[in-house]
Amino acid sequence: MPPVRKRKNNKIDNTTRERIIDLVIDQGKSMASVASNFNIPASTIRNIVNTFIQTSRVAKLPRGGNRSSRIEQVHLDWLIEKMDKFAGRPVQWLSNKLNENFLIQPPLAQRTVDKAINKLTAYTLKLMRVEPERYNDPERIEGR
């Protein structure tokens, strides 16, 4: 059985990236020699240099996409007002009305509204069920 190769999750900081680019592009060193000097795979050196050639960017961009919320304070105020007025309404109804009221394009997802309510307001949403009228009749309680 071949040996298991552990993946190293080494982050290369921007100063090291600058030094790599300086050595390869400005000083004309080979990528293989720079890779052995820094103890970094040659493919990583190649990626850093190619990215610099294509974009003139040294620093690596942060990963993870857009993490800013599309819900603004005006939307939160509206949600709080509606939750006070219409207690017990599902999140789906709230998100639909929010999108209709503010004409948000593209519309906010139900999960976005749910997370905003849970994290940015003092409200905690609970699951509600409809109980039959006879659910707590004395006869049914005795039967249980």
C-alpha positions as CSV (number, residue, x, y, z in Angstrom):
1,M,0.0,0.0,0.0
2,P,1.5,3.4,-0.9
3,P,2.2,5.8,1.8
4,V,-0.5,8.3,2.7
5,R,0.4,11.8,1.8
6,K,-0.8,14.3,4.4
7,R,-2.1,17.5,2.9
8,K,-0.5,20.6,4.4
9,N,-2.7,23.6,4.6
10,N,0.0,26.1,4.6
11,K,-1.0,29.7,3.9
12,I,1.5,31.7,2.0
13,D,1.6,35.3,3.3
14,N,1.8,38.3,1.0
15,T,5.4,39.1,1.8
16,T,6.5,35.6,0.7
17,R,4.4,36.0,-2.4
18,E,6.2,39.3,-3.2
19,R,9.6,37.6,-2.6
20,I,8.7,34.8,-4.9
21,I,7.5,37.1,-7.7
22,D,10.7,39.2,-7.3
23,L,12.9,36.2,-7.5
24,V,11.2,34.6,-10.6
25,I,10.2,37.7,-12.6
26,D,12.8,40.4,-11.6
27,Q,15.8,38.3,-10.9
28,G,15.2,35.6,-13.5
29,K,15.5,32.6,-11.1
30,S,13.8,29.3,-12.2
31,M,10.5,28.3,-10.6
32,A,12.1,25.0,-9.5
33,S,14.9,26.6,-7.7
34,V,12.6,29.1,-5.9
35,A,10.3,26.2,-5.0
36,S,13.2,24.3,-3.4
37,N,14.4,27.5,-1.6
38,F,11.0,28.1,0.0
39,N,10.2,24.4,0.4
40,I,6.9,25.0,-1.6
41,P,5.7,22.8,-4.5
42,A,6.7,24.1,-7.9
43,S,3.0,24.1,-9.0
44,T,2.2,26.6,-6.2
45,I,5.1,28.9,-7.4
46,R,3.8,28.6,-10.9
47,N,0.2,29.5,-9.8
48,I,1.5,32.6,-7.9
49,V,3.6,33.8,-10.8
50,N,0.9,33.2,-13.4
51,T,-1.7,35.0,-11.2
52,F,0.7,38.0,-11.0
53,I,1.3,38.0,-14.8
54,Q,-2.4,37.8,-15.5
55,T,-3.8,40.3,-12.9
56,S,-0.7,42.2,-11.6
57,R,-2.0,41.3,-8.2
58,V,0.4,40.0,-5.5
59,A,-2.0,39.5,-2.6
60,K,-4.3,36.6,-2.6
61,L,-8.0,37.5,-2.6
62,P,-10.1,36.4,0.5
63,R,-12.1,33.3,-0.1
64,G,-15.8,32.8,0.7
65,G,-17.7,35.2,-1.6
66,N,-19.9,38.1,-0.6
67,R,-20.7,37.8,3.1
68,S,-22.4,41.2,3.5
69,S,-26.1,40.9,4.2
70,R,-28.6,42.4,1.8
71,I,-31.0,43.1,4.7
72,E,-30.8,46.7,5.8
73,Q,-32.0,48.4,9.0
74,V,-35.2,49.6,7.2
75,H,-36.0,46.0,6.4
76,L,-35.4,44.9,10.0
77,D,-37.6,47.7,11.3
78,W,-40.4,46.6,8.9
79,L,-40.0,43.0,10.0
80,I,-40.2,43.8,13.7
81,E,-43.3,45.9,13.1
82,K,-45.0,43.0,11.2
83,M,-44.0,40.4,13.7
84,D,-45.5,42.5,16.5
85,K,-48.7,43.0,14.5
86,F,-49.0,39.5,13.0
87,A,-47.6,37.2,15.6
88,G,-47.5,33.6,14.5
89,R,-47.0,34.3,10.8
90,P,-44.5,31.9,9.1
91,V,-41.2,33.2,7.8
92,Q,-42.3,32.4,4.2
93,W,-45.1,34.9,4.6
94,L,-42.8,37.5,6.1
95,S,-40.2,37.1,3.3
96,N,-42.8,37.3,0.6
97,K,-44.3,40.5,2.0
98,L,-40.9,42.0,2.6
99,N,-39.9,41.4,-1.1
100,E,-43.3,42.8,-2.3
101,N,-43.1,45.9,0.0
102,F,-39.6,46.9,-0.9
103,L,-39.5,45.5,-4.4
104,I,-36.2,43.8,-3.7
105,Q,-34.5,42.4,-6.8
106,P,-33.4,39.6,-6.8
107,P,-35.8,38.7,-4.0
108,L,-34.4,37.8,-0.6
109,A,-34.5,34.1,0.2
110,Q,-36.6,32.8,3.0
111,R,-33.4,31.6,4.8
112,T,-31.9,35.1,4.6
113,V,-34.9,36.6,6.3
114,D,-35.0,33.8,8.9
115,K,-31.3,34.3,9.7
116,A,-31.7,38.1,10.0
117,I,-34.6,37.7,12.4
118,N,-32.7,35.2,14.6
119,K,-29.4,37.1,14.6
120,L,-30.3,40.7,14.3
121,T,-33.5,41.1,16.3
122,A,-34.5,40.0,19.7
123,Y,-37.1,37.6,18.3
124,T,-36.8,33.8,18.4
125,L,-39.0,32.0,15.9
126,K,-40.6,28.8,16.9
127,L,-42.4,26.1,14.9
128,M,-46.1,26.3,15.3
129,R,-48.6,23.5,14.6
130,V,-52.4,23.6,14.2
131,E,-54.0,21.4,16.8
132,P,-57.5,20.0,16.2
133,E,-60.3,21.6,18.2
134,R,-60.9,18.4,20.1
135,Y,-57.3,17.8,21.0
136,N,-57.6,18.7,24.7
137,D,-61.2,17.6,25.2
138,P,-61.7,15.7,28.5
139,E,-62.7,12.5,26.7
140,R,-59.5,12.5,24.5
141,I,-57.3,13.3,27.6
142,E,-58.9,10.4,29.4
143,G,-58.4,8.2,26.4
144,R,-54.7,9.0,26.3
